[in-house]
Amino acid sequence: MVDFRLNAEGDLELQAIGEALQDHIWEKAFPLLAEARGAALADGDEPTNAGKEVIRKAVQKEKQRLAGKKRLKTADTELGKSIQRANGRARCFGEPVCEAPGYAIVGAFSDYRT
């Protein structure tokens, strides 16, 4: 379950994630850490000092496991690539900006970007 709330500006904000979904996310995204957390938290809500060390080691293993695993798709346009490099975002972030109406006008000033 995912619980959203509507803020005063009319935007959705994540209020809470259900326990089953949270467990599923941990198991799929960070299986080594999920296992370590399960072992470290087996006796209660807070890990012991030894449990904290197990979690720290699992975090390092996860970082090594994921390093270089996911590569961003490169944007098609030069401005899209520039936006992607500047923000460290995926292709889908920069390209729609370049394809938006009025881009030709904005693109003419691309030399003045900071």
Buried (B, 14 or more C-beta within 10 A) or exposed (E): EEEEEEEEEEEEEEEEBEEEEEBEEBEEEBEBBBBBBEBBBEEEEEBEEEBEEBBEEBBEBBEEEEEEEEEEEEBEBEBBBBBBEEEEBBBEBBBEBBEEEEBEEEEEEEEEEE
